[in-house]
């Protein structure tokens, strides 16, 4: 399995606080709370995520790599995204490595302050620079269920 950048204790506390704010409808407009069912436990896990709108489609990217939530989402094929009282279920389609470079570039360019430290490239890099690292980052196209 590819490298995973697990959150440290401070990041886990920060994510819990951000998640609580997003659940209350507060925070950056493109932020959502992702809910996904565990592939082994069946338990529902949640965490804050940045939702990318790019080229007329909606994407979810795992900047920390092949994390548990990304593996759970791929296995389940569906996730729920919440913000305030709004809740929407989405079907997922995993992007191929060939599809990822422009999506990863757009994601890094838009959310650089939150996720830049997880990428070995700077924001503004050309899409073809992402091809060699595309397999490190699960990315999904979302469609409403």
N, CA, C and O atoms as a MOPAC input file, in Angstrom:
PM7 MOZYME 1SCF
protein

 N      0.85200 1    -1.18900 1     0.00000 1
 C      0.00000 1     0.00000 1     0.00000 1
 C      0.89000 1     1.24200 1     0.00000 1
 O      1.97000 1     1.24100 1     0.59100 1
 N      0.44000 1     2.27200 1    -0.65000 1
 C      1.19500 1     3.51700 1    -0.75600 1
 C      1.26700 1     4.22600 1     0.59700 1
 O      0.54700 1     3.89000 1     1.53700 1
 N      2.13300 1     5.19000 1     0.66300 1
 C      2.35400 1     5.96600 1     1.88700 1
 C      1.06000 1     6.63400 1     2.36300 1
 O      0.25400 1     7.11200 1     1.56400 1
 N      0.89100 1     6.65200 1     3.67100 1
 C     -0.24600 1     7.32000 1     4.30400 1
 C      0.30600 1     8.30000 1     5.31600 1
 O      1.17800 1     7.95100 1     6.11200 1
 N     -0.19500 1     9.52300 1     5.29200 1
 C      0.22000 1    10.53100 1     6.26400 1
 C     -0.89500 1    10.66600 1     7.29800 1
 O     -1.78800 1    11.50300 1     7.16200 1
 N     -0.82900 1     9.83600 1     8.32300 1
 C     -1.85400 1     9.84700 1     9.37100 1
 C     -1.77300 1    11.14200 1    10.17200 1
 O     -0.68300 1    11.67500 1    10.38400 1
 N     -2.92400 1    11.65200 1    10.61900 1
 C     -2.90300 1    12.86800 1    11.44100 1
 C     -2.29300 1    12.59600 1    12.81200 1
 O     -2.47200 1    11.52300 1    13.38800 1
 N     -1.57000 1    13.59100 1    13.31900 1
 C     -1.03000 1    13.47100 1    14.67600 1
 C     -2.12300 1    13.88500 1    15.66700 1
 O     -3.23200 1    14.22900 1    15.26000 1
 N     -1.81400 1    13.85100 1    16.94400 1
 C     -2.81700 1    14.14000 1    17.98600 1
 C     -3.39800 1    15.54200 1    17.83800 1
 O     -4.60800 1    15.72500 1    17.96700 1
 N     -2.56200 1    16.51700 1    17.57300 1
 C     -3.03900 1    17.90000 1    17.42000 1
 C     -3.95600 1    18.00900 1    16.20300 1
 O     -4.99500 1    18.66700 1    16.26100 1
 N     -3.56600 1    17.36000 1    15.09900 1
 C     -4.40100 1    17.39500 1    13.89500 1
 C     -5.73200 1    16.69300 1    14.11700 1
 O     -6.74800 1    17.13100 1    13.57700 1
 N     -5.75700 1    15.61800 1    14.89400 1
 C     -7.01900 1    14.92500 1    15.18700 1
 C     -7.95900 1    15.83300 1    15.98200 1
 O     -9.15800 1    15.88000 1    15.70800 1
 N     -7.41700 1    16.55200 1    16.96000 1
 C     -8.23900 1    17.47900 1    17.74500 1
 C     -8.74800 1    18.60700 1    16.84400 1
 O     -9.92200 1    18.97300 1    16.89900 1
 N     -7.85500 1    19.15300 1    16.01300 1
 C     -8.23800 1    20.22100 1    15.09000 1
 C     -9.33600 1    19.73200 1    14.13400 1
 O    -10.31600 1    20.44200 1    13.90500 1
 N     -9.17700 1    18.52200 1    13.57400 1
 C    -10.18500 1    17.97300 1    12.66700 1
 C    -11.52900 1    17.79800 1    13.36800 1
 O    -12.57500 1    18.04800 1    12.77000 1
 N    -11.50800 1    17.37400 1    14.62500 1
 C    -12.75300 1    17.21700 1    15.38000 1
 C    -13.43500 1    18.56800 1    15.56600 1
 O    -14.65500 1    18.67000 1    15.43600 1
 N    -12.65700 1    19.60600 1    15.86900 1
 C    -13.22700 1    20.94800 1    16.03600 1
 C    -13.78200 1    21.48300 1    14.71900 1
 O    -14.88500 1    22.02800 1    14.67900 1
 N    -13.01400 1    21.32500 1    13.64700 1
 C    -13.47400 1    21.78300 1    12.32800 1
 C    -14.72700 1    21.01100 1    11.92700 1
 O    -15.68100 1    21.59800 1    11.41600 1
 N    -14.73000 1    19.70900 1    12.15500 1
 C    -15.90300 1    18.90000 1    11.84000 1
 C    -17.13900 1    19.38000 1    12.57600 1
 O    -18.22400 1    19.43900 1    11.99800 1
 N    -16.98300 1    19.72400 1    13.84500 1
 C    -18.11800 1    20.23000 1    14.63000 1
 C    -18.63300 1    21.54700 1    14.04500 1
 O    -19.84300 1    21.76300 1    13.97600 1
 N    -17.72600 1    22.41800 1    13.62900 1
 C    -18.13900 1    23.69100 1    13.03200 1
 C    -18.88500 1    23.46700 1    11.71800 1
 O    -19.92200 1    24.08300 1    11.47500 1
 N    -18.35800 1    22.59200 1    10.88200 1
 C    -19.00000 1    22.31600 1     9.59000 1
 C    -20.36700 1    21.67600 1     9.80500 1
 O    -21.32100 1    22.00200 1     9.10000 1
 N    -20.46700 1    20.76600 1    10.77400 1
 C    -21.77700 1    20.17300 1    11.09400 1
 C    -22.77600 1    21.25100 1    11.50600 1
 O    -23.97900 1    21.10900 1    11.28500 1
 N    -22.27000 1    22.32600 1    12.10300 1
 C    -23.12900 1    23.43900 1    12.51500 1
 C    -23.36500 1    24.42800 1    11.37000 1
 O    -24.08900 1    25.41000 1    11.53500 1
 N    -22.75000 1    24.16800 1    10.20500 1
 C    -22.93200 1    25.05600 1     9.05800 1
 C    -21.96700 1    26.21500 1     9.03200 1
 O    -22.16800 1    27.17200 1     8.28500 1
 N    -20.91000 1    26.14700 1     9.84300 1
 C    -19.92000 1    27.22100 1     9.94000 1
 C    -18.62000 1    26.73500 1     9.30000 1
 O    -18.27300 1    25.55800 1     9.39200 1
 N    -17.91600 1    27.64400 1     8.66000 1
 C    -16.63000 1    27.28700 1     8.08000 1
 C    -16.56400 1    27.61400 1     6.61100 1
 O    -17.48200 1    28.21200 1     6.04900 1
 N    -15.46900 1    27.21800 1     5.99300 1
 C    -15.26500 1    27.49900 1     4.57700 1
 C    -16.38200 1    26.86700 1     3.74900 1
 O    -16.79800 1    25.74100 1     4.02400 1
 N    -16.86700 1    27.58600 1     2.73800 1
 C    -18.03000 1    27.12200 1     1.97500 1
 C    -17.87100 1    25.75800 1     1.30500 1
 O    -18.86100 1    25.04700 1     1.13300 1
 N    -16.66500 1    25.38100 1     0.92700 1
 C    -16.47800 1    24.11000 1     0.21500 1
 C    -16.15900 1    22.95000 1     1.14800 1
 O    -15.87500 1    21.84000 1     0.69700 1
 N    -16.20500 1    23.20800 1     2.43200 1
 C    -15.93000 1    22.16200 1     3.39600 1
 C    -17.20500 1    21.39000 1     3.72800 1
 O    -18.28900 1    21.96200 1     3.84600 1
 N    -17.04200 1    20.07700 1     3.87400 1
 C    -18.13800 1    19.18900 1     4.25000 1
 C    -17.63300 1    18.20000 1     5.28900 1
 O    -16.42700 1    18.01600 1     5.45600 1
 N    -18.56700 1    17.56800 1     5.98200 1
 C    -18.21800 1    16.44000 1     6.84200 1
 C    -18.54200 1    15.18900 1     6.04000 1
 O    -19.69000 1    14.96100 1     5.65900 1
 N    -17.52900 1    14.39300 1     5.79200 1
 C    -17.67900 1    13.13300 1     5.08000 1
 C    -18.07500 1    12.06300 1     6.07500 1
 O    -17.47700 1    11.94700 1     7.14500 1
 N    -19.08400 1    11.28300 1     5.72400 1
 C    -19.46100 1    10.11700 1     6.52300 1
 C    -19.36700 1     8.90600 1     5.63000 1
 O    -19.93100 1     8.87600 1     4.53600 1
 N    -18.64400 1     7.90000 1     6.10900 1
 C    -18.45700 1     6.67800 1     5.33800 1
 C    -18.48700 1     5.47800 1     6.27400 1
 O    -17.98000 1     5.53700 1     7.39400 1
 N    -19.08700 1     4.39300 1     5.80300 1
 C    -19.19100 1     3.17800 1     6.60800 1
 C    -17.89500 1     2.38200 1     6.50800 1
 O    -17.35000 1     2.19300 1     5.42100 1
 N    -17.41300 1     1.91900 1     7.65600 1
 C    -16.20000 1     1.11400 1     7.69700 1
 C    -16.38200 1    -0.19100 1     6.95500 1
 O    -17.41200 1    -0.84900 1     7.10000 1
 N    -15.40600 1    -0.57100 1     6.17100 1
 C    -15.52100 1    -1.78200 1     5.35300 1
 C    -15.44300 1    -3.05500 1     6.17900 1
 O    -15.91600 1    -4.10100 1     5.73700 1
 N    -14.85100 1    -2.99000 1     7.37800 1
 C    -14.75900 1    -4.16600 1     8.23800 1
 C    -15.69300 1    -4.06100 1     9.43500 1
 O    -16.38600 1    -5.01800 1     9.78000 1
 N    -15.70700 1    -2.88200 1    10.06900 1
 C    -16.47700 1    -2.71200 1    11.30600 1
 C    -17.95100 1    -2.41600 1    11.06200 1
 O    -18.80100 1    -2.74700 1    11.88900 1
 N    -18.25600 1    -1.78400 1     9.91400 1
 C    -19.63200 1    -1.35600 1     9.66300 1
 C    -19.97900 1    -0.05900 1    10.36000 1
 O    -21.06200 1     0.48800 1    10.15200 1
 N    -19.06600 1     0.44500 1    11.19300 1
 C    -19.27100 1     1.69500 1    11.91600 1
 C    -19.16600 1     2.87700 1    10.93300 1
 O    -18.40500 1     2.82300 1     9.96700 1
 N    -19.93800 1     3.93900 1    11.19300 1
 C    -19.86800 1     5.13400 1    10.36200 1
 C    -18.79400 1     6.06600 1    10.92300 1
 O    -18.83300 1     6.44800 1    12.09300 1
 N    -17.84900 1     6.41800 1    10.07800 1
 C    -16.76100 1     7.32800 1    10.43900 1
 C    -17.00600 1     8.67000 1     9.77600 1
 O    -17.60000 1     8.73800 1     8.69900 1
 N    -16.54700 1     9.74700 1    10.42000 1
 C    -16.73600 1    11.07900 1     9.84100 1
 C    -15.48100 1    11.91800 1    10.01000 1
 O    -14.72900 1    11.75700 1    10.97100 1
 N    -15.26800 1    12.82400 1     9.04800 1
 C    -14.14500 1    13.75300 1     9.10000 1
 C    -14.41400 1    14.90000 1     8.13900 1
 O    -15.15900 1    14.74200 1     7.17200 1
 N    -13.80400 1    16.06100 1     8.40300 1
 C    -13.98900 1    17.19000 1     7.49100 1
 C    -13.15000 1    16.99300 1     6.22300 1
 O    -12.02400 1    16.50000 1     6.27500 1
 N    -13.72900 1    17.39200 1     5.08500 1
 C    -13.03800 1    17.30100 1     3.79700 1
 C    -13.30100 1    18.56800 1     2.99300 1
 O    -14.27200 1    19.28600 1     3.23100 1
 N    -12.41600 1    18.82500 1     2.03900 1
 C    -12.59900 1    19.91500 1     1.08300 1
 C    -13.15700 1    19.31800 1    -0.19800 1
 O    -12.58700 1    18.38000 1    -0.75600 1
 N    -14.26200 1    19.86100 1    -0.65800 1
 C    -14.93700 1    19.37100 1    -1.84600 1
 C    -14.51500 1    20.22400 1    -3.03700 1
 O    -14.66300 1    21.44500 1    -3.01400 1
 N    -13.99000 1    19.58100 1    -4.07600 1
 C    -13.50000 1    20.28700 1    -5.25600 1
 C    -14.56200 1    20.30700 1    -6.35300 1
 O    -15.09100 1    19.26500 1    -6.74000 1
 N    -14.86400 1    21.50100 1    -6.84400 1
 C    -15.68600 1    21.67500 1    -8.04200 1
 C    -14.71100 1    22.01600 1    -9.15500 1
 O    -14.00800 1    23.02400 1    -9.08300 1
 N    -14.66500 1    21.17200 1   -10.19500 1
 C    -13.69300 1    21.37200 1   -11.26200 1
 C    -14.26500 1    20.85100 1   -12.57700 1
 O    -14.76000 1    19.72600 1   -12.64600 1
 N    -14.19400 1    21.66600 1   -13.60200 1
 C    -14.64300 1    21.29000 1   -14.94900 1
 C    -16.07800 1    20.74800 1   -14.93000 1
 O    -16.40200 1    19.79200 1   -15.63500 1
 N    -16.92700 1    21.37500 1   -14.11200 1
 C    -18.33000 1    21.00700 1   -14.07400 1
 C    -18.65400 1    19.74700 1   -13.28800 1
 O    -19.79000 1    19.27200 1   -13.31700 1
 N    -17.66600 1    19.20200 1   -12.58300 1
 C    -17.87400 1    17.98500 1   -11.80300 1
 C    -17.42100 1    18.20600 1   -10.37000 1
 O    -16.73000 1    19.18000 1   -10.06900 1
 N    -17.81700 1    17.29100 1    -9.48700 1
 C    -17.47100 1    17.36600 1    -8.07000 1
 C    -16.52200 1    16.22000 1    -7.74600 1
 O    -16.74500 1    15.07600 1    -8.14100 1
 N    -15.44300 1    16.55600 1    -7.00700 1
 C    -14.41600 1    15.57200 1    -6.68500 1
 C    -14.08000 1    15.58300 1    -5.20500 1
 O    -14.21300 1    16.59000 1    -4.50900 1
 N    -13.64100 1    14.42200 1    -4.75800 1
 C    -13.13500 1    14.22400 1    -3.41400 1
 C    -11.73800 1    13.64000 1    -3.56100 1
 O    -11.54600 1    12.64000 1    -4.25300 1
 N    -10.75900 1    14.27200 1    -2.90400 1
 C     -9.36000 1    13.84100 1    -2.99000 1
 C     -8.87400 1    13.52000 1    -1.58700 1
 O     -9.22500 1    14.20500 1    -0.62600 1
 N     -8.06000 1    12.47000 1    -1.47400 1
 C     -7.45700 1    12.08300 1    -0.19300 1
 C     -6.01000 1    12.58700 1    -0.16600 1
 O     -5.11000 1    11.87900 1    -0.61700 1
 N     -5.77400 1    13.79000 1     0.35100 1
 C     -4.42700 1    14.36300 1     0.30500 1
 C     -3.40400 1    13.62400 1     1.15800 1
 O     -2.20100 1    13.73600 1     0.92500 1
 N     -3.87600 1    12.87100 1     2.14300 1
 C     -2.95700 1    12.11900 1     3.00600 1
 C     -2.63400 1    10.73600 1     2.43600 1
 O     -1.90900 1     9.96200 1     3.06200 1
 N     -3.16400 1    10.42500 1     1.26200 1
 C     -2.87100 1     9.14200 1     0.63600 1
 C     -3.97200 1     8.12500 1     0.85400 1
 O     -5.13300 1     8.48800 1     1.03900 1
 N     -3.61100 1     6.85700 1     0.83400 1
 C     -4.56600 1     5.75200 1     0.91200 1
 C     -4.97100 1     5.49300 1     2.36300 1
 O     -4.66400 1     4.45200 1     2.94400 1
 N     -5.66600 1     6.47400 1     2.91900 1
 C     -6.10300 1     6.43700 1     4.31200 1
 C     -7.26900 1     5.46800 1     4.48900 1
 O     -7.81300 1     4.94300 1     3.51800 1
 N     -7.63700 1     5.24400 1     5.74400 1
 C     -8.77100 1     4.37100 1     6.03000 1
 C    -10.04500 1     4.91100 1     5.39100 1
 O    -10.81400 1     4.14500 1     4.81100 1
 N    -10.28300 1     6.23300 1     5.48800 1
 C    -11.52400 1     6.74900 1     4.91800 1
 C    -11.55400 1     6.54000 1     3.41200 1
 O    -12.60600 1     6.22800 1     2.85300 1
 N    -10.41300 1     6.70700 1     2.74400 1
 C    -10.36800 1     6.53000 1     1.29400 1
 C    -10.61200 1     5.07100 1     0.92800 1
 O    -11.32400 1     4.78100 1    -0.03400 1
 N    -10.03000 1     4.16000 1     1.68400 1
 C    -10.25500 1     2.73800 1     1.43500 1
 C    -11.70900 1     2.35900 1     1.71100 1
 O    -12.31200 1     1.59400 1     0.95800 1
 N    -12.26900 1     2.90200 1     2.79900 1
 C    -13.67500 1     2.63700 1     3.12200 1
 C    -14.59400 1     3.18200 1     2.03100 1
 O    -15.54300 1     2.51300 1     1.62100 1
 N    -14.31200 1     4.39600 1     1.56500 1
 C    -15.13900 1     5.01700 1     0.52300 1
 C    -15.08400 1     4.20000 1    -0.76300 1
 O    -16.11100 1     3.96400 1    -1.40000 1
 N    -13.88100 1     3.76800 1    -1.14100 1
 C    -13.74000 1     2.95900 1    -2.35800 1
 C    -14.51500 1     1.65200 1    -2.23100 1
 O    -15.15600 1     1.21300 1    -3.18700 1
 N    -14.45900 1     1.02900 1    -1.05300 1
 C    -15.15700 1    -0.23700 1    -0.84400 1
 C    -16.67500 1    -0.04600 1    -0.82500 1
 O    -17.41200 1    -0.85900 1    -1.38400 1
 N    -17.14400 1     1.03200 1    -0.17800 1
 C    -18.58200 1     1.27000 1    -0.04900 1
 C    -19.20200 1     1.76400 1    -1.34700 1
 O    -20.33800 1     1.41600 1    -1.66900 1
 N    -18.45900 1     2.57500 1    -2.09300 1
 C    -18.99000 1     3.13900 1    -3.32900 1
 C    -19.93000 1     4.30200 1    -3.12600 1
 O    -20.39100 1     4.90600 1    -4.09400 1
 N    -20.22500 1     4.62900 1    -1.86300 1
 C    -21.09600 1     5.76300 1    -1.53500 1
 C    -20.58000 1     6.43900 1    -0.26700 1
 O    -19.98100 1     5.80100 1     0.60000 1
 N    -20.82500 1     7.73800 1    -0.18300 1
 C    -20.52600 1     8.50300 1     1.02200 1
 C    -21.65400 1     9.51000 1     1.22200 1
 O    -22.41700 1     9.80600 1     0.30200 1
 N    -21.74000 1    10.02200 1     2.42900 1
 C    -22.66100 1    11.11200 1     2.72600 1
 C    -21.81800 1    12.32700 1     3.07900 1
 O    -20.84500 1    12.22900 1     3.82600 1
 N    -22.20600 1    13.47500 1     2.53100 1
 C    -21.54400 1    14.73400 1     2.85600 1
 C    -22.55100 1    15.62700 1     3.55600 1
 O    -23.67800 1    15.79600 1     3.09100 1
 N    -22.13100 1    16.20100 1     4.68400 1
 C    -22.99900 1    17.05400 1     5.50100 1
 C    -22.40100 1    18.44200 1     5.66000 1
 O    -21.18400 1    18.62200 1     5.70400 1
 N    -23.28600 1    19.40000 1     5.74400 1
 C    -22.92600 1    20.76800 1     6.11300 1
 C    -24.17300 1    21.36800 1     6.73500 1
 O    -25.21100 1    21.48300 1     6.08300 1
 N    -24.06400 1    21.74700 1     7.99600 1
 C    -25.24700 1    22.23600 1     8.69200 1
 C    -26.30900 1    21.14500 1     8.69500 1
 O    -26.01400 1    19.98800 1     8.99200 1
 N    -27.53100 1    21.50800 1     8.37000 1
 C    -28.62600 1    20.53500 1     8.36300 1
 C    -28.72000 1    19.78500 1     7.04000 1
 O    -29.45900 1    18.80700 1     6.93100 1
 N    -27.97500 1    20.23800 1     6.03300 1
 C    -28.02600 1    19.59900 1     4.71400 1
 C    -27.17300 1    18.34000 1     4.68700 1
 O    -26.05800 1    18.31000 1     5.20800 1
 N    -27.72100 1    17.31000 1     4.07000 1
 C    -27.03800 1    16.02800 1     3.95200 1
 C    -27.30900 1    15.47200 1     2.55800 1
 O    -28.46100 1    15.40100 1     2.13000 1
 N    -26.25500 1    15.08000 1     1.85200 1
 C    -26.41600 1    14.54100 1     0.50700 1
 C    -25.58600 1    13.27200 1     0.36800 1
 O    -24.42100 1    13.22800 1     0.76200 1
 N    -26.20300 1    12.24700 1    -0.19700 1
 C    -25.47200 1    11.00600 1    -0.44400 1
 C    -24.94900 1    11.03000 1    -1.88300 1
 O    -25.64400 1    11.46300 1    -2.80200 1
 N    -23.72100 1    10.56000 1    -2.05700 1
 C    -23.08100 1    10.53800 1    -3.36700 1
 C    -22.57800 1     9.14100 1    -3.69200 1
 O    -22.13400 1     8.40400 1    -2.81200 1
 N    -22.65300 1     8.79200 1    -4.96700 1
 C    -21.97000 1     7.61600 1    -5.48200 1
 C    -20.56300 1     8.05100 1    -5.86700 1
 O    -20.34400 1     9.19300 1    -6.27000 1
 N    -19.62500 1     7.14000 1    -5.74100 1
 C    -18.22900 1     7.44200 1    -6.04500 1
 C    -17.76000 1     6.66900 1    -7.26300 1
 O    -18.15200 1     5.52400 1    -7.48800 1
 N    -16.91900 1     7.31700 1    -8.03500 1
 C    -16.19800 1     6.63900 1    -9.10600 1
 C    -14.73100 1     6.98200 1    -8.92000 1
 O    -14.33900 1     8.14600 1    -9.01300 1
 N    -13.92200 1     5.96200 1    -8.65500 1
 C    -12.49000 1     6.19600 1    -8.47000 1
 C    -11.88800 1     6.62600 1    -9.80100 1
 O    -12.14800 1     6.01800 1   -10.83900 1
 N    -11.08500 1     7.67700 1    -9.75800 1
 C    -10.40700 1     8.14500 1   -10.96600 1
 C     -9.23200 1     7.22600 1   -11.28600 1
 O     -8.58800 1     6.68300 1   -10.38800 1
 N     -8.96900 1     7.06400 1   -12.55200 1
 C     -7.77600 1     6.33400 1   -12.98100 1
 C     -6.56800 1     7.24300 1   -12.81200 1
 O     -6.71100 1     8.46000 1   -12.68900 1
 N     -5.39400 1     6.65900 1   -12.80500 1
 C     -4.16500 1     7.45800 1   -12.69500 1
 C     -4.08500 1     8.48000 1   -13.82400 1
 O     -3.60600 1     9.59500 1   -13.61400 1
 N     -4.54400 1     8.11800 1   -15.01200 1
 C     -4.49700 1     9.03000 1   -16.15800 1
 C     -5.44700 1    10.22300 1   -15.98900 1
 O     -5.19200 1    11.30000 1   -16.52900 1
 N     -6.54300 1    10.03300 1   -15.23800 1
 C     -7.51300 1    11.11400 1   -15.02900 1
 C     -7.10500 1    12.06400 1   -13.90100 1
 O     -7.58300 1    13.19700 1   -13.84700 1
 N     -6.24100 1    11.62000 1   -13.01400 1
 C     -5.95200 1    12.38300 1   -11.79500 1
 C     -5.14600 1    13.66700 1   -11.96600 1
 O     -5.44900 1    14.63400 1   -11.26600 1
 N     -4.14000 1    13.75400 1   -12.84300 1
 C     -3.28600 1    14.94900 1   -12.82900 1
 C     -4.00200 1    16.29300 1   -12.85400 1
 O     -3.68000 1    17.14100 1   -12.02300 1
 N     -4.95800 1    16.54500 1   -13.76000 1
 C     -5.60100 1    17.86900 1   -13.71000 1
 C     -6.44100 1    18.08300 1   -12.45200 1
 O     -6.56500 1    19.20700 1   -11.96600 1
 N     -7.01600 1    17.00100 1   -11.92800 1
 C     -7.82600 1    17.09700 1   -10.70500 1
 C     -6.91800 1    17.38000 1    -9.50500 1
 O     -7.23400 1    18.23900 1    -8.68200 1
 N     -5.80400 1    16.67200 1    -9.40100 1
 C     -4.86000 1    16.91900 1    -8.30300 1
 C     -4.31000 1    18.33200 1    -8.35700 1
 O     -4.16800 1    18.98500 1    -7.32300 1
 N     -3.99700 1    18.81200 1    -9.55700 1
 C     -3.49800 1    20.18500 1    -9.71100 1
 C     -4.54000 1    21.18800 1    -9.22500 1
 O     -4.22400 1    22.09800 1    -8.45800 1
 N     -5.78600 1    21.01700 1    -9.67600 1
 C     -6.85800 1    21.93300 1    -9.27400 1
 C     -7.07500 1    21.88400 1    -7.76400 1
 O     -7.29300 1    22.91600 1    -7.12900 1
 N     -7.01500 1    20.69000 1    -7.19500 1
 C     -7.19600 1    20.52100 1    -5.74900 1
 C     -6.08600 1    21.23300 1    -4.97100 1
 O     -6.36200 1    21.98400 1    -4.03500 1
 N     -4.84500 1    20.99600 1    -5.36100 1
 C     -3.72100 1    21.64100 1    -4.67800 1
 C     -3.77200 1    23.15700 1    -4.85900 1
 O     -3.53800 1    23.90200 1    -3.90700 1
 N     -4.07200 1    23.61100 1    -6.06200 1
 C     -4.15000 1    25.05800 1    -6.30200 1
 C     -5.23000 1    25.70800 1    -5.44300 1
 O     -5.02300 1    26.79500 1    -4.90400 1
 N     -6.37700 1    25.05200 1    -5.31400 1
 C     -7.49200 1    25.64300 1    -4.56500 1
 C     -7.34500 1    25.53000 1    -3.05300 1
 O     -7.72600 1    26.44600 1    -2.32500 1
 N     -6.79900 1    24.42000 1    -2.57600 1
 C     -6.74200 1    24.17000 1    -1.13500 1
 C     -5.30800 1    24.09800 1    -0.61200 1
 O     -5.03600 1    23.40000 1     0.36500 1
 N     -4.41200 1    24.80300 1    -1.24800 1
 C     -2.99200 1    24.74500 1    -0.90200 1
 C     -2.72200 1    25.01300 1     0.57300 1
 O     -1.88900 1    24.33900 1     1.17900 1
 N     -3.41400 1    25.98600 1     1.15600 1
 C     -3.13800 1    26.32100 1     2.56300 1
 C     -3.47100 1    25.16500 1     3.49900 1
 O     -2.84300 1    25.01900 1     4.54800 1
 N     -4.46000 1    24.33400 1     3.12800 1
 C     -4.83500 1    23.19800 1     3.97300 1
 C     -4.03700 1    21.93700 1     3.66000 1
 O     -3.70600 1    21.17900 1     4.57100 1
 N     -3.72300 1    21.70000 1     2.38600 1
 C     -3.17200 1    20.40600 1     1.98600 1
 C     -1.80500 1    20.46200 1     1.32100 1
 O     -1.24800 1    19.41700 1     0.98300 1
 N     -1.25800 1    21.63300 1     1.12700 1
 C      0.01200 1    21.75600 1     0.41400 1
 C      1.13200 1    20.91900 1     0.99800 1
 O      1.98500 1    20.42600 1     0.26000 1
 N      1.14400 1    20.75100 1     2.31600 1
 C      2.22700 1    19.99500 1     2.95700 1
 C      2.20100 1    18.50700 1     2.61400 1
 O      3.18000 1    17.80300 1     2.86400 1
 N      1.09800 1    18.01800 1     2.04800 1
 C      0.98800 1    16.60300 1     1.69500 1
 C      1.43700 1    16.29900 1     0.26500 1
 O      1.47000 1    15.13800 1    -0.14400 1
 N      1.77700 1    17.33000 1    -0.48600 1
 C      2.18900 1    17.16400 1    -1.87600 1
 C      3.65600 1    17.54600 1    -2.03900 1
 O      4.10700 1    18.53200 1    -1.45500 1
 N      4.41100 1    16.76800 1    -2.83300 1
 C      5.81000 1    17.09900 1    -3.06400 1
 C      5.99800 1    18.17600 1    -4.12900 1
 O      7.12900 1    18.52200 1    -4.46900 1
 N      4.90600 1    18.70300 1    -4.65200 1
 C      4.93600 1    19.73800 1    -5.68400 1
 C      4.32900 1    21.01700 1    -5.13500 1
 O      3.46000 1    20.96300 1    -4.26500 1
 N      4.77000 1    22.16000 1    -5.62500 1
 C      4.13200 1    23.40500 1    -5.19000 1
 C      2.84300 1    23.66300 1    -5.96300 1
 O      2.67700 1    23.19000 1    -7.08700 1
 N      1.94000 1    24.41300 1    -5.35500 1
 C      0.73900 1    24.86100 1    -6.06100 1
 C      1.19400 1    25.60600 1    -7.30200 1
 O      2.22500 1    26.27900 1    -7.29000 1
 N      0.42400 1    25.48300 1    -8.36900 1
 C      0.77400 1    26.13400 1    -9.62200 1
 C      1.59100 1    25.26000 1   -10.56100 1
 O      1.86600 1    25.65200 1   -11.69500 1
 N      1.98100 1    24.07600 1   -10.09700 1
 C      2.72200 1    23.16000 1   -10.97100 1
 C      1.82700 1    22.74000 1   -12.13500 1
 O      0.60600 1    22.69900 1   -11.98400 1
 N      2.41100 1    22.42900 1   -13.28700 1
 C      1.59500 1    22.01200 1   -14.43000 1
 C      0.97700 1    20.63500 1   -14.19400 1
 O      1.52400 1    19.84000 1   -13.42800 1
 N     -0.14400 1    20.34200 1   -14.83400 1
 C     -0.80900 1    19.05200 1   -14.63400 1
 C      0.09200 1    17.84700 1   -14.87900 1
 O     -0.00300 1    16.85700 1   -14.15400 1
 N      0.96500 1    17.90700 1   -15.88500 1
 C      1.80400 1    16.74500 1   -16.18000 1
 C      2.79100 1    16.43500 1   -15.06600 1
 O      3.29900 1    15.31600 1   -14.99500 1
 N      3.07700 1    17.40100 1   -14.18900 1
 C      3.96600 1    17.15500 1   -13.04900 1
 C      3.31500 1    16.22300 1   -12.02800 1
 O      4.00600 1    15.61600 1   -11.20900 1
 N      1.99200 1    16.10900 1   -12.07500 1
 C      1.26900 1    15.26100 1   -11.12500 1
 C      1.18900 1    13.80500 1   -11.57200 1
 O      0.87200 1    12.93400 1   -10.76300 1
 N      1.46700 1    13.52400 1   -12.83800 1
 C      1.36300 1    12.15000 1   -13.35300 1
 C      2.22500 1    11.16000 1   -12.56400 1
 O      1.73400 1    10.08300 1   -12.22800 1
 N      3.49500 1    11.47700 1   -12.25300 1
 C      4.31900 1    10.49600 1   -11.53200 1
 C      3.85600 1    10.22200 1   -10.09200 1
 O      4.22000 1     9.19900 1    -9.51300 1
 N      3.07100 1    11.11300 1    -9.52200 1
 C      2.63600 1    10.93200 1    -8.12600 1
 C      1.15200 1    10.60400 1    -8.00000 1
 O      0.64300 1    10.47600 1    -6.88600 1
 N      0.45900 1    10.46900 1    -9.11200 1
 C     -1.00200 1    10.29800 1    -9.09600 1
 C     -1.45300 1     9.08300 1    -8.28800 1
 O     -2.49000 1     9.12800 1    -7.62700 1
 N     -0.68200 1     8.00300 1    -8.33900 1
 C     -1.09900 1     6.79200 1    -7.61700 1
 C     -1.05300 1     6.95700 1    -6.10100 1
 O     -1.63500 1     6.14500 1    -5.38200 1
 N     -0.38000 1     7.98100 1    -5.60300 1
 C     -0.30000 1     8.21200 1    -4.15300 1
 C     -1.59500 1     8.76300 1    -3.56100 1
 O     -1.81900 1     8.67200 1    -2.35400 1
 N     -2.45200 1     9.33700 1    -4.41900 1
 C     -3.60900 1    10.08900 1    -3.93900 1
 C     -4.91400 1     9.53400 1    -4.50100 1
 O     -5.20900 1     9.73900 1    -5.67900 1
 N     -5.70300 1     8.83600 1    -3.68500 1
 C     -7.02400 1     8.42700 1    -4.15600 1
 C     -7.85900 1     9.66600 1    -4.48200 1
 O     -7.82300 1    10.66000 1    -3.75600 1
 N     -8.59900 1     9.59600 1    -5.56400 1
 C     -9.46900 1    10.69700 1    -5.96800 1
 C    -10.72600 1    10.08900 1    -6.57300 1
 O    -10.67500 1     9.08900 1    -7.28800 1
 N    -11.85400 1    10.71900 1    -6.26800 1
 C    -13.15100 1    10.19600 1    -6.67400 1
 C    -13.99200 1    11.27800 1    -7.31600 1
 O    -13.99600 1    12.42300 1    -6.86300 1
 N    -14.70300 1    10.91900 1    -8.36800 1
 C    -15.73300 1    11.78200 1    -8.91800 1
 C    -17.01900 1    11.44200 1    -8.17500 1
 O    -17.32900 1    10.26900 1    -7.97200 1
 N    -17.76500 1    12.46400 1    -7.77100 1
 C    -18.99300 1    12.26000 1    -7.01000 1
 C    -20.21000 1    12.55600 1    -7.88600 1
 O    -20.22100 1    13.52300 1    -8.64700 1
 N    -21.22100 1    11.72000 1    -7.76800 1
 C    -22.50500 1    11.99500 1    -8.39200 1
 C    -23.58800 1    11.73500 1    -7.35000 1
 O    -23.49700 1    10.78600 1    -6.57100 1
 N    -24.60000 1    12.57500 1    -7.34200 1
 C    -25.64600 1    12.40700 1    -6.32700 1
 C    -26.39000 1    11.10000 1    -6.54400 1
 O    -26.68900 1    10.71300 1    -7.67400 1
 N    -26.68400 1    10.42400 1    -5.42700 1
 C    -27.41100 1     9.14600 1    -5.48400 1
 C    -28.86900 1     9.36900 1    -5.80500 1
 O    -29.63500 1     8.40900 1    -5.89300 1

